[in-house]
Amino acid sequence: MCLKSISHCRGDIEKLVDLIGDCKKKPLYDDTLETTRFIYENLPYEMTVMYQKHKKILVVSPRDLILLAKIYRISKDEIYIMARAIDLPSIPPQKNIVRADTPMGGWRFKVKQPAQDGKKPLIKMTFYSEIDFKISLFI
């Protein structure tokens, strides 16, 4: 399944990147999340590895995934967070939890209007993801 979402908000681009890029803050905006944690953080080149487990929703079993994420700064006005699912032998799939797969995904943050007249900059945020939640697998 491919997803794309676009939203706009006024604020500081670095604070928005921090909100989205920090898995500890994800529960603030994702109510499907049951648990999340950094496996490795502060890796070189602004990379992190994180674990996410999503709740059972109706008849769909819980899902989990391990993400490798990288922040890529094009300029002070354009920043990407790129992510893909990876496997780690130290975190094998668990019984009754389906391991989702994300070959590619991420966010693009782009200043559309600079700060002016006392208003903060207008940031366009684009979320994109190719993800296989394996919806047909009911455990």
DRENBALO-872751 format. One record per atom (N, C-alpha, C): residue number from 1; residue in one letter; x negated, z negated, y; atom name. Coordinates in Angstrom, 2 decimals, always signed. Layout:
BEGIN
PT   num   residu         u         w         v   atome
PT   NUM        A         X         Z         Y      CA
...
END
This chain:
BEGIN
PT   num   residu         u         w         v   atome
PT     1        M     -0.84     +0.00     -1.15       N
PT     1        M     +0.00     +0.00     +0.00      CA
PT     1        M     -0.90     +0.00     +1.23       C
PT     2        C     -0.55     +0.79     +2.21       N
PT     2        C     -1.29     +0.83     +3.47      CA
PT     2        C     -0.42     +0.21     +4.56       C
PT     3        L     -1.00     -0.63     +5.35       N
PT     3        L     -0.30     -1.31     +6.44      CA
PT     3        L     -1.01     -1.05     +7.76       C
PT     4        K     -0.22     -0.97     +8.82       N
PT     4        K     -0.79     -0.87    +10.15      CA
PT     4        K     +0.16     -1.58    +11.10       C
PT     5        S     -0.39     -2.35    +11.99       N
PT     5        S     +0.40     -3.08    +12.97      CA
PT     5        S     -0.36     -3.06    +14.29       C
PT     6        I     +0.38     -2.85    +15.37       N
PT     6        I     -0.24     -2.85    +16.71      CA
PT     6        I     +0.50     -3.85    +17.58       C
PT     7        S     -0.26     -4.66    +18.28       N
PT     7        S     +0.34     -5.58    +19.24      CA
PT     7        S     -0.56     -5.67    +20.46       C
PT     8        H     +0.01     -6.17    +21.53       N
PT     8        H     -0.72     -6.34    +22.78      CA
PT     8        H     -0.55     -7.77    +23.27       C
PT     9        C     -1.59     -8.32    +23.82       N
PT     9        C     -1.46     -9.63    +24.45      CA
PT     9        C     -2.53     -9.77    +25.52       C
PT    10        R     -2.27    -10.68    +26.43       N
PT    10        R     -3.24    -10.97    +27.47      CA
PT    10        R     -4.09    -12.15    +27.02       C
PT    11        G     -5.39    -12.01    +27.19       N
PT    11        G     -6.28    -13.10    +26.80      CA
PT    11        G     -7.72    -12.65    +26.78       C
PT    12        D     -8.55    -13.54    +26.31       N
PT    12        D     -9.97    -13.29    +26.20      CA
PT    12        D    -10.25    -12.64    +24.85       C
PT    13        I    -10.92    -11.50    +24.83       N
PT    13        I    -11.16    -10.76    +23.60      CA
PT    13        I    -11.96    -11.60    +22.60       C
PT    14        E    -12.94    -12.36    +23.07       N
PT    14        E    -13.75    -13.18    +22.16      CA
PT    14        E    -12.92    -14.28    +21.51       C
PT    15        K    -12.00    -14.88    +22.25       N
PT    15        K    -11.14    -15.92    +21.67      CA
PT    15        K    -10.20    -15.33    +20.62       C
PT    16        L     -9.70    -14.13    +20.85       N
PT    16        L     -8.85    -13.48    +19.86      CA
PT    16        L     -9.63    -13.14    +18.60       C
PT    17        V    -10.84    -12.63    +18.75       N
PT    17        V    -11.69    -12.33    +17.60      CA
PT    17        V    -11.98    -13.62    +16.83       C
PT    18        D    -12.24    -14.70    +17.52       N
PT    18        D    -12.49    -15.99    +16.87      CA
PT    18        D    -11.26    -16.46    +16.10       C
PT    19        L    -10.08    -16.32    +16.69       N
PT    19        L     -8.84    -16.75    +16.02      CA
PT    19        L     -8.62    -15.98    +14.73       C
PT    20        I     -8.79    -14.67    +14.78       N
PT    20        I     -8.54    -13.83    +13.60      CA
PT    20        I     -9.70    -13.93    +12.60       C
PT    21        G    -10.91    -14.04    +13.07       N
PT    21        G    -12.07    -14.03    +12.18      CA
PT    21        G    -12.36    -15.35    +11.49       C
PT    22        D    -11.78    -16.44    +11.96       N
PT    22        D    -12.03    -17.76    +11.39      CA
PT    22        D    -10.93    -18.09    +10.39       C
PT    23        C    -11.25    -18.10     +9.10       N
PT    23        C    -10.22    -18.32     +8.09      CA
PT    23        C     -9.56    -19.69     +8.23       C
PT    24        K    -10.24    -20.66     +8.83       N
PT    24        K     -9.65    -21.98     +9.02      CA
PT    24        K     -8.48    -21.93    +10.00       C
PT    25        K     -8.45    -20.90    +10.86       N
PT    25        K     -7.38    -20.78    +11.85      CA
PT    25        K     -6.23    -19.88    +11.37       C
PT    26        K     -6.41    -19.23    +10.21       N
PT    26        K     -5.39    -18.30     +9.71      CA
PT    26        K     -4.02    -18.95     +9.49       C
PT    27        P     -3.94    -20.22     +9.03       N
PT    27        P     -2.62    -20.84     +8.88      CA
PT    27        P     -1.81    -20.91    +10.19       C
PT    28        L     -2.48    -20.77    +11.33       N
PT    28        L     -1.76    -20.78    +12.61      CA
PT    28        L     -0.85    -19.57    +12.78       C
PT    29        Y     -1.15    -18.46    +12.08       N
PT    29        Y     -0.34    -17.26    +12.26      CA
PT    29        Y     +0.09    -16.60    +10.95       C
PT    30        D     -0.24    -17.16     +9.80       N
PT    30        D     +0.15    -16.57     +8.51      CA
PT    30        D     +0.79    -17.64     +7.64       C
PT    31        D     +2.13    -17.67     +7.60       N
PT    31        D     +2.82    -18.71     +6.83      CA
PT    31        D     +2.89    -18.40     +5.33       C
PT    32        T     +2.37    -17.26     +4.89       N
PT    32        T     +2.31    -16.99     +3.45      CA
PT    32        T     +1.05    -17.59     +2.83       C
PT    33        L     +0.14    -18.05     +3.65       N
PT    33        L     -1.14    -18.56     +3.18      CA
PT    33        L     -0.96    -19.98     +2.63       C
PT    34        E     -1.44    -20.18     +1.41       N
PT    34        E     -1.42    -21.52     +0.82      CA
PT    34        E     -2.73    -22.26     +1.07       C
PT    35        T     -3.83    -21.55     +0.87       N
PT    35        T     -5.14    -22.16     +1.10      CA
PT    35        T     -6.15    -21.08     +1.46       C
PT    36        T     -7.14    -21.47     +2.22       N
PT    36        T     -8.23    -20.56     +2.58      CA
PT    36        T     -9.47    -21.39     +2.84       C
PT    37        R    -10.60    -20.79     +2.55       N
PT    37        R    -11.86    -21.49     +2.83      CA
PT    37        R    -12.99    -20.47     +2.90       C
PT    38        F    -14.01    -20.83     +3.66       N
PT    38        F    -15.22    -20.03     +3.68      CA
PT    38        F    -16.01    -20.32     +2.40       C
PT    39        I    -16.47    -19.28     +1.75       N
PT    39        I    -17.38    -19.44     +0.63      CA
PT    39        I    -18.80    -19.39     +1.18       C
PT    40        Y    -19.05    -18.40     +2.02       N
PT    40        Y    -20.31    -18.30     +2.75      CA
PT    40        Y    -19.95    -17.97     +4.19       C
PT    41        E    -20.49    -18.72     +5.12       N
PT    41        E    -20.28    -18.39     +6.53      CA
PT    41        E    -21.63    -18.37     +7.23       C
PT    42        N    -21.62    -17.85     +8.41       N
PT    42        N    -22.85    -17.72     +9.20      CA
PT    42        N    -23.92    -16.91     +8.48       C
PT    43        L    -23.49    -15.91     +7.76       N
PT    43        L    -24.43    -14.98     +7.15      CA
PT    43        L    -25.00    -14.07     +8.24       C
PT    44        P    -26.09    -13.40     +7.97       N
PT    44        P    -26.63    -12.48     +8.98      CA
PT    44        P    -25.61    -11.42     +9.38       C
PT    45        Y    -25.80    -10.90    +10.56       N
PT    45        Y    -24.99     -9.79    +11.09      CA
PT    45        Y    -23.51    -10.14    +11.20       C
PT    46        E    -23.21    -11.40    +11.50       N
PT    46        E    -21.83    -11.87    +11.68      CA
PT    46        E    -20.94    -11.54    +10.49       C
PT    47        M    -21.44    -11.80     +9.29       N
PT    47        M    -20.66    -11.59     +8.07      CA
PT    47        M    -20.25    -12.94     +7.49       C
PT    48        T    -19.10    -12.95     +6.80       N
PT    48        T    -18.62    -14.14     +6.09      CA
PT    48        T    -17.99    -13.69     +4.78       C
PT    49        V    -17.91    -14.61     +3.85       N
PT    49        V    -17.17    -14.41     +2.62      CA
PT    49        V    -16.16    -15.55     +2.56       C
PT    50        M    -14.88    -15.21     +2.34       N
PT    50        M    -13.84    -16.22     +2.34      CA
PT    50        M    -12.88    -16.02     +1.17       C
PT    51        Y    -12.28    -17.11     +0.75       N
PT    51        Y    -11.28    -17.10     -0.31      CA
PT    51        Y     -9.92    -17.36     +0.33       C
PT    52        Q     -8.90    -16.60     -0.11       N
PT    52        Q     -7.54    -16.81     +0.38      CA
PT    52        Q     -6.59    -16.82     -0.81       C
PT    53        K     -5.68    -17.78     -0.80       N
PT    53        K     -4.62    -17.83     -1.80      CA
PT    53        K     -3.29    -17.84     -1.07       C
PT    54        H     -2.42    -16.91     -1.47       N
PT    54        H     -1.10    -16.78     -0.84      CA
PT    54        H     -0.02    -17.35     -1.76       C
PT    55        K     +1.00    -17.95     -1.15       N
PT    55        K     +2.07    -18.63     -1.86      CA
PT    55        K     +2.93    -17.66     -2.68       C
PT    56        K     +3.61    -18.22     -3.66       N
PT    56        K     +4.64    -17.48     -4.39      CA
PT    56        K     +5.79    -17.25     -3.41       C
PT    57        I     +6.27    -16.01     -3.37       N
PT    57        I     +7.39    -15.68     -2.49      CA
PT    57        I     +8.49    -15.07     -3.36       C
PT    58        L     +9.62    -15.74     -3.41       N
PT    58        L    +10.75    -15.34     -4.25      CA
PT    58        L    +10.28    -15.20     -5.69       C
PT    59        V    +10.32    -13.99     -6.26       N
PT    59        V     +9.92    -13.79     -7.65      CA
PT    59        V     +8.48    -13.28     -7.77       C
PT    60        V     +7.79    -13.13     -6.66       N
PT    60        V     +6.43    -12.60     -6.68      CA
PT    60        V     +5.45    -13.77     -6.85       C
PT    61        S     +4.62    -13.67     -7.88       N
PT    61        S     +3.65    -14.72     -8.20      CA
PT    61        S     +2.65    -14.90     -7.06       C
PT    62        P     +1.98    -16.05     -7.03       N
PT    62        P     +0.93    -16.25     -6.02      CA
PT    62        P     -0.17    -15.20     -6.18       C
PT    63        R     -0.81    -14.89     -5.08       N
PT    63        R     -1.91    -13.92     -5.06      CA
PT    63        R     -3.13    -14.58     -4.45       C
PT    64        D     -4.30    -14.12     -4.87       N
PT    64        D     -5.51    -14.57     -4.21      CA
PT    64        D     -6.46    -13.40     -4.05       C
PT    65        L     -7.45    -13.57     -3.20       N
PT    65        L     -8.48    -12.56     -3.02      CA
PT    65        L     -9.70    -13.18     -2.36       C
PT    66        I    -10.82    -12.54     -2.57       N
PT    66        I    -12.08    -12.94     -1.94      CA
PT    66        I    -12.46    -11.80     -1.00       C
PT    67        L    -12.65    -12.13     +0.27       N
PT    67        L    -12.93    -11.11     +1.28      CA
PT    67        L    -14.34    -11.24     +1.83       C
PT    68        L    -14.99    -10.10     +1.95       N
PT    68        L    -16.24     -9.99     +2.70      CA
PT    68        L    -15.86     -9.41     +4.05       C
PT    69        A    -16.15    -10.13     +5.12       N
PT    69        A    -15.76     -9.69     +6.47      CA
PT    69        A    -16.99     -9.56     +7.35       C
PT    70        K    -16.94     -8.60     +8.25       N
PT    70        K    -18.04     -8.33     +9.18      CA
PT    70        K    -17.46     -8.08    +10.56       C
PT    71        I    -18.03     -8.71    +11.56       N
PT    71        I    -17.66     -8.44    +12.95      CA
PT    71        I    -18.63     -7.40    +13.49       C
PT    72        Y    -18.08     -6.36    +14.07       N
PT    72        Y    -18.90     -5.27    +14.62      CA
PT    72        Y    -18.51     -5.08    +16.08       C
PT    73        R    -19.44     -5.30    +16.97       N
PT    73        R    -19.19     -5.22    +18.42      CA
PT    73        R    -19.65     -3.87    +18.95       C
PT    74        I    -18.67     -3.05    +19.30       N
PT    74        I    -18.96     -1.74    +19.88      CA
PT    74        I    -19.43     -1.92    +21.33       C
PT    75        S    -18.72     -2.76    +22.06       N
PT    75        S    -19.04     -3.07    +23.45      CA
PT    75        S    -18.36     -4.39    +23.79       C
PT    76        K    -18.49     -4.84    +25.03       N
PT    76        K    -17.81     -6.08    +25.43      CA
PT    76        K    -16.30     -5.90    +25.44       C
PT    77        D    -15.82     -4.65    +25.43       N
PT    77        D    -14.39     -4.36    +25.49      CA
PT    77        D    -13.82     -3.82    +24.18       C
PT    78        E    -14.62     -3.75    +23.12       N
PT    78        E    -14.12     -3.23    +21.85      CA
PT    78        E    -14.88     -3.88    +20.69       C
PT    79        I    -14.11     -4.56    +19.83       N
PT    79        I    -14.69     -5.29    +18.72      CA
PT    79        I    -13.86     -5.03    +17.46       C
PT    80        Y    -14.55     -4.85    +16.34       N
PT    80        Y    -13.88     -4.67    +15.05      CA
PT    80        Y    -14.19     -5.86    +14.15       C
PT    81        I    -13.22     -6.23    +13.33       N
PT    81        I    -13.46     -7.10    +12.17      CA
PT    81        I    -13.11     -6.23    +10.97       C
PT    82        M    -14.10     -5.96    +10.14       N
PT    82        M    -13.88     -5.12     +8.97      CA
PT    82        M    -13.95     -6.01     +7.73       C
PT    83        A    -13.10     -5.72     +6.74       N
PT    83        A    -13.07     -6.56     +5.54      CA
PT    83        A    -12.78     -5.73     +4.31       C
PT    84        R    -13.25     -6.24     +3.18       N
PT    84        R    -12.93     -5.64     +1.88      CA
PT    84        R    -12.99     -6.74     +0.83       C
PT    85        A    -12.19     -6.58     -0.22       N
PT    85        A    -12.19     -7.55     -1.30      CA
PT    85        A    -13.43     -7.36     -2.16       C
PT    86        I    -13.95     -8.47     -2.64       N
PT    86        I    -15.09     -8.43     -3.56      CA
PT    86        I    -14.81     -9.37     -4.72       C
PT    87        D    -15.57     -9.22     -5.78       N
PT    87        D    -15.51    -10.15     -6.91      CA
PT    87        D    -16.77    -11.00     -6.89       C
PT    88        L    -16.59    -12.27     -7.21       N
PT    88        L    -17.72    -13.18     -7.33      CA
PT    88        L    -17.61    -13.88     -8.69       C
PT    89        P    -18.66    -13.81     -9.49       N
PT    89        P    -18.62    -14.49    -10.79      CA
PT    89        P    -18.33    -15.99    -10.68       C
PT    90        S    -18.71    -16.59     -9.57       N
PT    90        S    -18.50    -18.02     -9.38      CA
PT    90        S    -17.03    -18.38     -9.10       C
PT    91        I    -16.20    -17.36     -8.80       N
PT    91        I    -14.78    -17.60     -8.56      CA
PT    91        I    -13.98    -16.59     -9.39       C
PT    92        P    -13.84    -16.83    -10.68       N
PT    92        P    -13.11    -15.88    -11.53      CA
PT    92        P    -11.61    -15.96    -11.26       C
PT    93        P    -10.86    -14.92    -11.65       N
PT    93        P     -9.40    -14.97    -11.52      CA
PT    93        P     -8.85    -16.19    -12.28       C
PT    94        Q     -7.76    -16.74    -11.75       N
PT    94        Q     -7.15    -17.93    -12.33      CA
PT    94        Q     -5.85    -17.56    -13.05       C
PT    95        K     -5.52    -18.33    -14.04       N
PT    95        K     -4.27    -18.12    -14.76      CA
PT    95        K     -3.09    -18.33    -13.80       C
PT    96        N     -2.11    -17.47    -13.91       N
PT    96        N     -0.87    -17.51    -13.11      CA
PT    96        N     -1.07    -17.17    -11.64       C
PT    97        I     -2.24    -16.66    -11.29       N
PT    97        I     -2.48    -16.17     -9.92      CA
PT    97        I     -3.02    -14.75    -10.06       C
PT    98        V     -2.37    -13.80     -9.41       N
PT    98        V     -2.77    -12.40     -9.49      CA
PT    98        V     -3.84    -12.13     -8.44       C
PT    99        R     -4.93    -11.53     -8.83       N
PT    99        R     -6.02    -11.20     -7.92      CA
PT    99        R     -5.68     -9.89     -7.19       C
PT   100        A     -5.42     -9.98     -5.90       N
PT   100        A     -5.13     -8.80     -5.08      CA
PT   100        A     -6.43     -8.04     -4.81       C
PT   101        D     -6.30     -6.80     -4.41       N
PT   101        D     -7.46     -5.98     -4.11      CA
PT   101        D     -7.28     -5.31     -2.75       C
PT   102        T     -8.29     -5.39     -1.92       N
PT   102        T     -8.27     -4.75     -0.61      CA
PT   102        T     -9.53     -3.90     -0.49       C
PT   103        P     -9.42     -2.59     -0.77       N
PT   103        P    -10.60     -1.74     -0.63      CA
PT   103        P    -11.10     -1.65     +0.81       C
PT   104        M    -10.18     -1.77     +1.78       N
PT   104        M    -10.57     -1.74     +3.20      CA
PT   104        M     -9.48     -2.36     +4.04       C
PT   105        G     -9.88     -2.95     +5.14       N
PT   105        G     -8.91     -3.54     +6.05      CA
PT   105        G     -9.64     -4.11     +7.25       C
PT   106        G     -8.86     -4.59     +8.19       N
PT   106        G     -9.49     -5.22     +9.35      CA
PT   106        G     -8.66     -5.14    +10.61       C
PT   107        W     -9.32     -5.44    +11.69       N
PT   107        W     -8.72     -5.49    +13.02      CA
PT   107        W     -9.58     -4.71    +14.01       C
PT   108        R     -8.93     -4.14    +14.99       N
PT   108        R     -9.63     -3.55    +16.14      CA
PT   108        R     -9.06     -4.20    +17.39       C
PT   109        F     -9.93     -4.71    +18.22       N
PT   109        F     -9.56     -5.32    +19.49      CA
PT   109        F    -10.12     -4.45    +20.60       C
PT   110        K     -9.27     -4.02    +21.52       N
PT   110        K     -9.72     -3.12    +22.58      CA
PT   110        K     -9.05     -3.53    +23.89       C
PT   111        V     -9.87     -3.75    +24.92       N
PT   111        V     -9.33     -4.06    +26.25      CA
PT   111        V     -8.66     -2.80    +26.79       C
PT   112        K     -7.36     -2.90    +27.07       N
PT   112        K     -6.62     -1.76    +27.62      CA
PT   112        K     -6.54     -1.84    +29.14       C
PT   113        Q     -6.48     -3.06    +29.68       N
PT   113        Q     -6.48     -3.27    +31.13      CA
PT   113        Q     -7.40     -4.45    +31.42       C
PT   114        P     -8.35     -4.27    +32.31       N
PT   114        P     -9.22     -5.40    +32.64      CA
PT   114        P     -8.45     -6.49    +33.40       C
PT   115        A     -9.03     -7.65    +33.49       N
PT   115        A     -8.43     -8.74    +34.25      CA
PT   115        A     -8.26     -8.29    +35.70       C
PT   116        Q     -7.09     -8.57    +36.28       N
PT   116        Q     -6.84     -8.22    +37.68      CA
PT   116        Q     -5.70     -9.05    +38.22       C
PT   117        D     -5.73     -9.29    +39.50       N
PT   117        D     -4.67    -10.04    +40.20      CA
PT   117        D     -4.37    -11.37    +39.51       C
PT   118        G     -5.40    -12.05    +39.02       N
PT   118        G     -5.21    -13.34    +38.38      CA
PT   118        G     -4.70    -13.27    +36.95       C
PT   119        K     -4.47    -12.07    +36.44       N
PT   119        K     -4.01    -11.91    +35.06      CA
PT   119        K     -5.21    -11.70    +34.15       C
PT   120        K     -5.10    -12.22    +32.93       N
PT   120        K     -6.15    -12.01    +31.94      CA
PT   120        K     -6.10    -10.57    +31.46       C
PT   121        P     -7.16    -10.10    +30.83       N
PT   121        P     -7.16     -8.71    +30.34      CA
PT   121        P     -6.05     -8.48    +29.31       C
PT   122        L     -5.55     -7.26    +29.26       N
PT   122        L     -4.58     -6.86    +28.25      CA
PT   122        L     -5.36     -6.30    +27.06       C
PT   123        I     -5.17     -6.91    +25.90       N
PT   123        I     -5.91     -6.53    +24.70      CA
PT   123        I     -4.94     -5.85    +23.72       C
PT   124        K     -5.34     -4.68    +23.24       N
PT   124        K     -4.59     -4.02    +22.18      CA
PT   124        K     -5.23     -4.43    +20.86       C
PT   125        M     -4.42     -4.99    +19.95       N
PT   125        M     -4.91     -5.42    +18.65      CA
PT   125        M     -4.27     -4.56    +17.58       C
PT   126        T     -5.09     -3.91    +16.79       N
PT   126        T     -4.60     -3.07    +15.71      CA
PT   126        T     -5.07     -3.66    +14.39       C
PT   127        F     -4.11     -3.96    +13.52       N
PT   127        F     -4.41     -4.43    +12.17      CA
PT   127        F     -4.18     -3.28    +11.22       C
PT   128        Y     -5.10     -3.10    +10.29       N
PT   128        Y     -4.94     -2.06     +9.28      CA
PT   128        Y     -5.41     -2.61     +7.94       C
PT   129        S     -4.76     -2.16     +6.88       N
PT   129        S     -5.16     -2.63     +5.56      CA
PT   129        S     -4.67     -1.68     +4.48       C
PT   130        E     -5.54     -1.44     +3.54       N
PT   130        E     -5.14     -0.84     +2.28      CA
PT   130        E     -5.25     -1.97     +1.28       C
PT   131        I     -4.12     -2.37     +0.70       N
PT   131        I     -4.12     -3.53     -0.18      CA
PT   131        I     -3.25     -3.29     -1.40       C
PT   132        D     -3.71     -3.76     -2.53       N
PT   132        D     -2.94     -3.71     -3.76      CA
PT   132        D     -2.61     -5.15     -4.14       C
PT   133        F     -1.37     -5.56     -3.85       N
PT   133        F     -0.92     -6.91     -4.20      CA
PT   133        F     -0.50     -7.00     -5.66       C
PT   134        K     -0.51     -5.85     -6.34       N
PT   134        K     -0.11     -5.79     -7.75      CA
PT   134        K     +1.28     -6.39     -7.92       C
PT   135        I     +2.20     -5.91     -7.09       N
PT   135        I     +3.56     -6.44     -7.05      CA
PT   135        I     +4.26     -6.29     -8.39       C
PT   136        S     +3.90     -5.28     -9.16       N
PT   136        S     +4.58     -5.07    -10.44      CA
PT   136        S     +4.15     -6.08    -11.50       C
PT   137        L     +3.16     -6.92    -11.20       N
PT   137        L     +2.69     -7.91    -12.17      CA
PT   137        L     +3.34     -9.24    -11.89       C
PT   138        F     +4.32     -9.61    -12.68       N
PT   138        F     +4.97    -10.91    -12.56      CA
PT   138        F     +4.46    -11.80    -13.69       C
PT   139        I     +3.80    -12.88    -13.37       N
PT   139        I     +3.20    -13.75    -14.38      CA
PT   139        I     +4.03    -15.01    -14.50       C
END
